[in-house]
Amino acid sequence: MKTIIVAEQRTGHHAICMWAMSMDPAPVSLTFRSNVLLSKSPKYKADDHRVPDPDKSIHAFECFDLADLPRITPHVHRVGVVVRDGYNWMASLLAMLRDNPIHQRDTPLTRGGNRPGLDWVASWKQHVRTAINPYGDVRPISFNEWYSSDSYRIALAKWFGFDDDGNPYTRIRSPEGGGSFGADRRVLERWKTLQPNDHHWVDDEMRELTKEFFGMDCPWHVT
């Protein structure tokens, strides 16, 4: 059963997809469609002959305009949109833009290099709006809830098609490699690393969307 996950970068979808993959004892094909294939183990490559069920796969799309989603969904079993609150997402995004030479000239409002499409902020807004008002069978997936709630992970595991005894789902599986904050896993407090001159990147609409979907107020004073 093919599963499509769409997400903007730095939303935690790598961790969620690898967690879902780890729930099944049989090899599951996992691919990230952008300009990076995250999977490092040969048995998880999409075209590997050792994958027993080629339809049992997770395909994650980054930098993806959701307006194009209907054309890739007719033959898939599940579609999920992973979103993360605007404050922690912005902190993670800015860390990536500043630390990665590929993005040295990028800002949250420009997506340069070989990653065409909507700018970072516009894409984040599009994904969160879709999570607030999903169409068809699209499933909103909150990274915040997945990270912090056992019951949410159990419910999400059911959606992925795994057993619901709950035992495997209380362990958060970290993605291979490090994130923009290395070994620091306080992912719901990354907004604290933002400098005051970074706050303007989180505009009024981002604050409103974060409040509506995540129930979070702005953690700093807004004038």
CORRACOR-V278490 format. One record per residue. N is the residue number from 0. BURIAL is 1 if it has 9 or more other ideal C-beta (glycine too) atoms within 8 Angstrom, else 0. Layout:
n=(N N)
burial=(BURIAL BURIAL)
//
This chain:
n=(0 1 2 3 4 5 6 7 8 9 10 11 12 13 14 15 16 17 18 19 20 21 22 23 24 25 26 27 28 29 30 31 32 33 34 35 36 37 38 39 40 41 42 43 44 45 46 47 48 49 50 51 52 53 54 55 56 57 58 59 60 61 62 63 64 65 66 67 68 69 70 71 72 73 74 75 76 77 78 79 80 81 82 83 84 85 86 87 88 89 90 91 92 93 94 95 96 97 98 99 100 101 102 103 104 105 106 107 108 109 110 111 112 113 114 115 116 117 118 119 120 121 122 123 124 125 126 127 128 129 130 131 132 133 134 135 136 137 138 139 140 141 142 143 144 145 146 147 148 149 150 151 152 153 154 155 156 157 158 159 160 161 162 163 164 165 166 167 168 169 170 171 172 173 174 175 176 177 178 179 180 181 182 183 184 185 186 187 188 189 190 191 192 193 194 195 196 197 198 199 200 201 202 203 204 205 206 207 208 209 210 211 212 213 214 215 216 217 218 219 220 221 222)
burial=(0 1 1 1 1 1 1 1 1 1 1 1 1 1 1 1 1 1 1 1 1 0 1 1 0 0 1 1 1 1 1 1 0 1 0 0 0 1 1 0 0 0 0 1 1 1 0 1 0 0 1 0 0 0 0 1 1 1 1 1 1 1 1 1 0 1 0 0 1 0 0 1 1 0 0 1 0 1 1 1 1 1 1 1 1 1 1 1 1 1 1 1 1 1 1 1 1 0 0 0 0 0 1 0 0 1 0 1 0 0 1 0 0 0 1 0 0 0 1 1 1 0 1 1 1 1 1 1 1 1 1 1 0 1 0 0 0 1 1 1 1 1 1 1 0 1 1 0 0 0 0 1 1 1 0 1 1 1 1 1 0 1 0 0 0 0 0 1 1 0 0 0 0 0 1 0 0 0 0 1 1 0 0 0 0 0 1 0 0 1 1 0 0 1 0 0 0 1 1 0 1 1 0 0 0 1 1 0 1 1 1 0 1 1 0 1 0 1 0 0 0 0 0)
//
